[in-house]
């Protein structure tokens, strides 16, 4: 109990001083590195909401977040202060986590550029000096690799600039990359289809892969182009021919024939066209649902699937 009461006393004293703007201004003017301090217009220093801190941690963290305008025109710096009486070798990782949360909060307020967030650790423990690194990449077992990874541009896979003849040799992902690069096919239609068939004929892909890519093309293409895709893949693929025929019939014929029948019963040409469109929309929904079910099976989060497909959470729940 005594330990908890002492910790609470630390928190109360620290927050008592640091929530006073005049005290905070003195703290930063004394302790911030010069290159950071020179960016700050301390006349604009203000406390801001730090409610993004995880609720389970909030009771034992004394996080205080400040905003301050920069001396270089429009823009904001955030100063995040955490006090610690017990050394924590992963503290730098926690601080960068809070910094990213503060950035996210800033963006959710309608801002369009990321702010600089400066994490500051105030330490008053029994072990002196502070024994752990405050470079957050040192929290990783492979610290040198982590430092390189997070201080250089991230890896980029830009399929728009990779030659198709190279993409076709990308084993299991070749079909996906070719289809997504040429999702509209346009003038390249006749050239790309044989490449899709060539990739499938390398026998890296499962029938599930074929279903996924046909669902995607059915959604992305108009009816005429999709029919040509199906016909070409039927003629030029070996192992997956039956799968191509099966998925094509399920996506097209069922919805379209039902739509035509509905239009005929209405006795109007526009009814036929409306029915065809309705059937195609039903087919698109079915394709989306099939794709979502496959993504769920592969462990993709529901939030990403909802954003990608437009399906509701209730629909995804029914698929699980």
N, C-alpha and C positions, 0 to 999 in steps of 0.2 A: 504493500500500500504506500509505503514511504517513497518508493521509486516513482510511482505514478504521480504522487503529489508534487515531487520535485520536478518531474517533467512538465506538469501543468504550470508550475511556477515559472519554469524557463519560457514556456510558450506565452504566458501572460505578460511577463516582463518584456520579452522581445517585441511582441505585437503592440504592447503599450507605447513603446518608444517609436517603433517603425511605422505605425499607422498615423503618426504625427508628421505631416509633410515637411515641416521645418527640420525635424530630426532626420528624416529620410534624406533630405537634401544635403545636410551636412555629411551624413554617412557616405553618400555617393561621391560627393566632391572630394572627400578624403581618401576613399578606398578604390574607386574605379580606376582602371588603367587609363593612362592619359589619352590614348587614341580613341577610347570609347567616350571618355568624359568630354573631349572636344566636340563630339557630335551632339551633345545633349544641351537643349535649352531648358535649364532647370527651373525657369520661371513658369514652365508649363507642366511641371511634374504633378502627377495626380494618381491617386489610388484607383485601381480598376478591378473589375470582377474577376476573381480567380476560381469561380465555381466549377471550372472544368476538372479540377483535381478530383480524382476518384473518391467517392463517398467513404469507402472503407479506410482510405488513408487520411482523409481530411481531419479526422479526430486527433491524429498524432503528428500531423505536419503543420508547421507554422509558415506556410507559403504566403507570401505577400507579393502582389503583382502591381507594378506601376507602369504608367504610360508617360512618355515624354516626347515632345516634338523635337525634330532634328534641327541643327543649325544650318543644314544644307537644303533649305526649301521644304516642300511638303513631304511628309513622311513621319513615321512613328518608330520609336524604339520602345521595347518593353524591358523592364528590369525586374527579374524574378529573384526574390531573395528567400533562401531557406536556411534555417539555423539548425545546427547539429551538435549534440554533446557527446555522441558516440560515433567513432569512425565507421564508415560503411564503404567497403571497397567497390560497391556498385553504385555509389551516389552519383557519379558523373553520368551514368546511364539513366538514372531517374531524372536528373536535371534536364537532360536533352529531351526526354520524354515529355516533361512538363513544358519545355520550350515549344515543342511541336504542337502540343495541345493549345498553347496560347496563340500560336500562329493560326491554327484552325479556327479558334474563336474569333480572331480578328477578321478572317475571311468570311465567316458566317454573318458578320455585321455589314456585309455589302462591299467591303474593300476588294480591290482587284490586284493588289501586289502584296507579297509577303513582307511582314515587318521583321526587323532584326529583334531578336529576343536574347537578352544577356542574362544568363543564369549566374547568380552570385551565391556562394556558400559561406555562411557565417558560422565559424567553428569555435567552440569553447569547451572542448573536452579535456580529459585528464592526460591523454597521450599527446605529447608535443615533440616536434611539430606534427601537423596533419600527415598521416602516414600513407595516404593513397593518392594515386594519380587522379587529376580532374580533367584529363583528356578522355572523352567518353569512349573513343575507340579502343582505349586500353582495357575496357570491360570485356572485350572479346578474347577468347583463347588465342585466336590468330590476329593479334592486335595490329601487326604490320600490314596484313592483307586488308583488315577492316579500315585502317587509315587510308590506304590507297583507294579502296572502293568508295569511301564516303567523302573524299576530297577531290575526286575527279569526276568527269561526266559519266553517267551511268551507261551500261551497255545498251545499244540501240539496234533493233532488228527492223530495218526499213525495207520491206519487201518491194516497195515501189521502185527501188534502184537496183535490185538484184535481178540478173538475167534469168529468164524463164528456163533456159537450158540448165542452169545451176539449181533452180528451185525444184525441178523435176527429180533431182537426185537427193532430195532431203528426206528420204525414207518415209516414216509414218506421217510426217507433217507436210509432205510435198503437196498432197491434194488440197489440204486446208489453205496453204499459202498461195497456191495458184488460183484457187477459187476466190479467195478474198482479195487478191491483187487485181483480178479481172472480174469483179463482181458485176460489172455492167456489160462486160464483153465487147460491146460497141463494134468498132471496125476489126477488132482482133478475134472476133468470135470463131471463125473457122480455124485459126491458128492455135487457139488455146485449147479447144476441145480435145484434139489428139494428145496434147500434153497431159491433160487430166487422165485420159485413158492410159497413156504410157505410165503415169505414176501409179495408177491402180494395178496395172499389169506387172509391177515389180513385186506384188504380193506382200507388201508390208502391212496393208490395211485389213481390218476386220470388217464384217458386214455392218457392225454398228457404226464404224467410221463412214461407210458409204451412206447409211441412213442419215447420219448427221449432216453430211455435205449436201445431199440431195434436198433435205429439209431447208438448209440454208439457201441453196440456189432457187428453190421454189419460192421462197419469200423475197429474194433479191431481184429476180428476173420477171419479165412479163411472160405471158403464156406461150407466145411463139418461140421465144428463145429457150424457155424451159423444155418445151417439147423437143427441140433440136438437141438439147443437152442429153435428154433421156435416150433419144434415138441413136445418137452417136455413141454413147456409153454402152448401150445394148449391143451395138454392132462391133465395137472395138475392145470391150473388156472381156476377160476370160472367166476368172473365178467368181466375179460378183454379178454376172449377167442376170441371174434370177432375182437377186436383191434389187437391182435397178428396176426391173420390170415390176416387181411387187410394190415397191414404194411409189413408183410413178402412178400405178393404177390406183393406189389408195389415196394419194394426194389429189389426183386430178379427176379421175372418172367418177368416183362416188359423189363428190360435191357438185361437179359439173352436171352430171346426169340428173341428180335430184333438182338442181336449179332449173334445168331445161324443162323437166316435167312440170315443175311448178309454173313456169312461164306459159307452157302450152295450156294448162288448165285455166289460166287467166284469159287465154284467147287473144293475147295482144303481143305484138312483136316486142314492145318495150318490156313486157312482162318476161319474155324469154331472156332478153339481155339482162334484166334485173336479176332473174334467177341464176343466170350464168355467173354474174358478179357475186351474188350471195354465196353460190356454191364455192367460188374461188376463195372468198373471204373465210368460209368455213374450213376450206382446205388449208389456208394460211394459219388459222388458229390451231388446227390439228397439228400442223408442222411445228408451230411454236411450242405446243404442249409436249410433243414428242422430244423436241430438242431440250426443253426444260427438264423433263424426266431424266434424260441422259446426263445432263449437267449435275442434277442432284445426286444421281448415282455415283458420279465421279468426285463428289465432295465439294462442288462449287457452292459458295454461300448463297442463300436465298436472295439477299439484297442485290448481289451482282446479277443474278438471273432475272429478277424483277426489272432492273434497270435495262437489261439487254433485250428482254422479250416483250416488256409491257404487260406481262401477266400479273394478276393480283396475288397477294400472299395466300388468300383462301384457295386459289387454284393450285399453288405450289404445295400447300398443305395436303390437298386431296391426292397429290401425286406421290407423297411419301409413304 
